[in-house]
Amino acid sequence: MVDAKGRSFPVDVRTRRTLLGDRPAIVVCVRDLTRQKEAEEDRRRFERRVQHAQKMESLGMLAGGIAHDFNNLLTGILGFADLALQEMPAEAPGRDRVSRIMTAARRAADLTSQMLAYTGKAKTQVIPVHLPDLVREMGHLLEVSMSRKHRLEVVTGHGLSPVEADPTQIRQVVMNLIINASEAIGDRPGTIQVSLGQRTCRSEDLAAGEIHDPLPAGEYAFLEVADPGAGIPPEILPRIFEPFFSTKFAGRGLGLAAVMGIVRAHRGTIQVESRPGKGSTFRVWLPVLRHIARTEATRTPARRADAPASWTGHGTVLVIDDEAPIRDLACSMLGRLGFEVVVGRDGLEGLEVFQALSGQIVAVLLDLTMPKLDGRETLARLRRLDPGIPVLLCSGFHQTQARAGLNRDGQTGFLPKPFTAEELGAALQRLLTRHGKRRPATRRGVP
């Protein structure tokens, strides 16, 4: 039906025959269904959001598991190629081929990093970050990442507060959104506009984003990337954040998936507006920090120095890992560093070896994902045997995810897979230097 203002609305119309005195008549009952239809649409919308959230969660678990297993494989490829390169004479004809193997392995490791970013558990080195400074520092890098036919325009609000973030991850968000915008424009000339600002947001406003985690109301900074491209068809829009989904060509599609994971890890959300033929706008919302001076923001922590090439150790290192190639690789690398090596094929066997040789072992290289007894429980039992033993945790998962729930007692280091001999040496040197000469352990039974 149509109301007095010309607006249509749904109704339920029912009729029945009756008599008015001795005259036949028809009774017409009209019921306004506006609220009922709105409630049904809200329910369907909620069900779609729940299904979408469950789907994205399942994809995230799948991506994380694949990335972990892939990193284990890459550890052997990169590590043994690194050892082979070190043993080859400078003039050996095969050095270039081995170097290319290492380059390909590192590119594959970068891909697994993006897969882990999609899981939303890849945030590290969190510091106050001033978004305008970060975008300005990326200026040249962003320009060379776009087509020469495209122009970048940055609009920044005044008095923006910093956000608590990992600057490397936020740079990846900016880069992926700019590349996506440039590809959306294609070969035509066009301007990509980046807008930075801050706004007070209600919880219901944030709930309208693509990330369905509940977010509190408050002050949020936004990073908006708008392009005048072809836009995204409505039937495609719900799938653009799925890993490897792409309408372009094979092998694309992780960029936006990584963006979603990173934003989720930073307790934010992302909104997308797109109209076919009119372009698209991606808007990232991140909670701001209060009472942080601008000069304190966007200072990336200083990188720890790598171990000197001449550094060598001594003593016995226990390697506990269920993957035979990784055990063999660690033995070779540690042997080159001057250590004696003993191994455990799982947590239980590792504890037995440690108990038998605890007075000789100076450090433990411990994988976190193992059968029978996982790395966390193995670490807890090692600590009960010897609270001061230096332990270098090793995992194909990201550091934040791998160390979740572990006691940060100052006695552990972390080495992500894959790794080279230099990276293993640097991590082990830092760990042993930090702890100094440890006291001999009191040998006890395994709890």
Residue, then its C-alpha position, 0 to 999 in steps of 0.5 A: m500500500v501507499d501512505a499519505k506521503g506516497r511511501s509504499f509499505p507491506v501489508d497483509v490483506r484478508t477478506r471475508r463475506t458477511l451480512l450487514g442486516d440483510r445486505p451482503a458485504i465484504v469485510v477487509c482487514v489490512r495489517d501493516l507488516t512493516r515492523q514484521k518485515e524489518a524484523e525478518e530482514d534483521r534476522r536474515r542479515f544477522e544470520r548472514r553475518v554469523q555465517h560469514a564470520q564462521k566461514m572467515e574463522s574456518l578459513g583463518m584456521l585453515a590458513g594458519g595450519i597451512a602456514h605452520d606446516f609450510n614453514n616447517l618445510l621451508t625451514g629445511i629448504l632454506g636452512f640446508a641451502d644456507l649451509a650448502l652456500q656457506e660450504m661452497p667456494a666463492e668461485a663455485p658455479g652452483r652458488d648462484r643457483v643455491s642463492r636463487i633457491m634461498t631467494a625463492a624460499r624467502r619469498a615463500a616465507d613472505l607468503t606464509s607471513q601473509m597467511l598468518a596475518y590473515t588469521g589475525k594473530a600476527k601483531t608484534q612490536v606494538i608501539p604508538v604510531h602516528l598514521p600521518d607520519l607513517v603514510r608520509e614516510m611511505g610516500h616514495l614506496l607507494e608511488v613506485s607501487m602504483s601505475r605511472k598513470h595514477r596520482l596519490e593524494v593524501v588528505t590529513g585531519h588536524g590533531l590526530s592521536p596515535v594508535e597502538a600498532d605494529p608499524t610494519q603491519i600497518r605499512q602492509v595494510v596501506m601498501n595492499l590497499i594502495i595496490n588494490a586501488s591502483e589495480a582497480i583503476g587499471d590502465r586509465p588515469g586516475t587519482i587515489q585519495v588517502s584520507l586520515g582522520q579521527r572520529t568518535c564512533r558508536s558500537e553499532d557504527l563499528a558493527a557495520g564493518e566487515i569484522h564482526d568482533p564486538l568493539p567498544a565505542g570511543e575515539y577511533a582513527f581512520l585510514e581511508v583509501a578511495d579509487p575511481g575504478a570500476g567498482i566491485p559487483p554486489e555479488i562479489l563484494p562479500r568474498i573480497f576478503e577471502p584468501f586467494f579469492s580474485t576475479k583478476f587472474a590466478g595467484r592473486g588474492l591474499g592482499l585484502a585477506a592479510v589486511m583484514g587479519i591485521v586490522r582484526a589483530h589491532r582491535g579495529t574494523i574495516q568498512v567497504e563502500s563500492r558502486p559499479g562504475k563509480g569506484s570503491t572506498f576502503r575505510v580502516w578504523l583503529p582505536v587511538l591512544r590518549h596522552i601520547a606525545r606525537t614525538e613518541a609515536t612511530r619510533t620503530p624499536a631498534r633492531r637487535a644486532d646479528a651475531p658476529a660471523s666469528w661468534t662460537g659457543h660451547g657446551t651441549v644444546l638439546v634439540i627437541d623437535d618431532e620433524a627429522p629434517i629440522r633436527d638434522l638441520a639444527c644439529s648441522m648449524l649448531g655443530r658449525l657454531g661449536f656446540e655439541v648436540v643431543v636430540g629428542r624426537d618429542g617432548l617426552e624423549g627430550l625430557e628424558v635426555f635433559q634429565a640424564l644430561s642436565g648438568q651438561i646442557v647449556a640451552v634447549l632448542l624447543d619446537l612448540t608443536m609436537p605430538k605426545l607432549d607439546g612444547r608448552e607442557t615440555l617447557a613447563r616440565l623443563r622449568r620444574l627440572d631447572p628454572g634457569i635453563p635458557v630455552l629458545l622456542c621455535s615455531g612455524f607460527h608467529q611469535t605472538q601466537a606461539r608465545a600466547g599463554l607462556n610465562r614471560d619469565g625472562q628465560t626464553g627466546f623465540l626463533p621463527k621458522p624458517f631460519t638460517a644459520e646466522e639467525l639461529g646463531a644470533a638468537l642463541q647468542r642473545l639468549l646466552t648473553r642475557h642469561g650469562k653463566r647459569r647455575p647447574a641444575t638440581r636433577r629431579g624426576v620428571p613431574 
